[in-house]
């Protein structure tokens, strides 16, 4: 496990937190692989009469493969690229990563 990291409140992109991968059993009995990435991102700035969000939100993003997370460390600032179904197809470090890479 890494030593920890600080979140820059001015950064408006994704911060990589970790991932999970494995298989699950589909309805037809097949074993299907899954790859999930966990990130922090800024909460929406939308406000209304009965809604307000602030700070950060934790998200789970589906990935096309586990290779996408290869070389990423918790705390790294990342740019994510999505396919037409909203799955992460690529991730690259965004400038000076928070994790020190």
C-alpha positions in Angstrom: 0.0 0.0 0.0 1.2 3.5 -0.8 2.0 6.1 1.9 -1.0 8.2 1.1 -1.7 11.3 -1.0 -3.3 14.7 -0.7 -6.2 15.8 -2.9 -5.8 19.2 -4.6 -9.2 20.9 -4.4 -8.3 23.0 -7.4 -7.8 20.0 -9.7 -10.9 19.4 -11.8 -10.1 16.0 -13.2 -10.0 12.3 -12.1 -7.8 11.0 -9.3 -7.1 7.3 -9.5 -7.9 5.4 -6.2 -7.5 1.8 -7.2 -9.2 -1.0 -9.1 -10.8 -4.4 -9.0 -10.9 -7.2 -11.5 -12.2 -10.8 -11.6 -15.0 -12.8 -13.1 -18.7 -13.2 -12.4 -21.3 -15.8 -13.4 -23.6 -14.5 -16.2 -27.3 -15.6 -16.3 -26.4 -18.3 -18.9 -23.7 -19.7 -16.6 -20.6 -18.4 -18.4 -17.8 -16.8 -16.4 -17.4 -13.2 -17.6 -14.4 -11.0 -16.7 -14.8 -7.6 -15.2 -12.4 -4.6 -14.7 -13.4 -1.7 -12.5 -11.5 1.5 -11.7 -12.2 3.6 -8.7 -11.7 7.4 -9.0 -12.4 10.7 -7.3 -13.9 13.5 -9.4 -15.4 16.9 -8.6 -19.0 16.9 -7.6 -21.4 18.7 -9.9 -21.8 22.4 -9.4 -25.5 22.2 -10.3 -27.7 23.8 -7.7 -31.5 24.2 -7.5 -34.1 25.0 -4.9 -33.8 21.5 -3.4 -30.3 20.2 -4.5 -26.7 21.2 -3.9 -23.5 19.2 -4.3 -20.0 20.2 -3.4 -16.5 18.7 -2.9 -15.7 15.3 -4.6 -17.5 12.2 -5.4 -16.2 8.6 -5.6 -17.0 6.7 -8.7 -16.6 3.2 -10.1 -15.8 3.2 -13.8 -16.1 0.1 -16.0 -12.9 -0.6 -18.0 -12.4 -2.6 -21.2 -9.4 -4.4 -19.7 -7.2 -4.6 -16.7 -4.3 -3.3 -18.7 -5.8 0.2 -18.6 -4.8 0.4 -14.9 -1.3 -0.9 -15.4 1.3 1.5 -13.9 -1.3 3.7 -12.2 -0.8 4.3 -8.5 -3.4 5.6 -6.0 -3.3 9.4 -6.0 -2.3 9.7 -9.7 -4.2 12.3 -11.6 -5.5 10.7 -14.8 -7.3 11.6 -18.0 -9.8 9.0 -18.9 -11.0 8.2 -22.4 -14.4 6.5 -22.9 -16.0 4.4 -25.6 -19.5 4.9 -26.8 -20.9 2.8 -23.9 -19.2 4.9 -21.3 -16.5 2.3 -20.5 -12.9 3.5 -20.0 -10.8 2.5 -23.0 -7.6 4.3 -22.0 -6.1 6.2 -19.0 -3.1 8.4 -19.1 -1.4 10.5 -16.4 -2.5 14.1 -16.4 0.6 16.3 -16.0 2.3 16.0 -12.6 0.4 13.2 -10.9 -0.5 13.6 -7.3 1.0 10.1 -6.6 4.4 11.3 -7.6 4.9 9.4 -10.8 
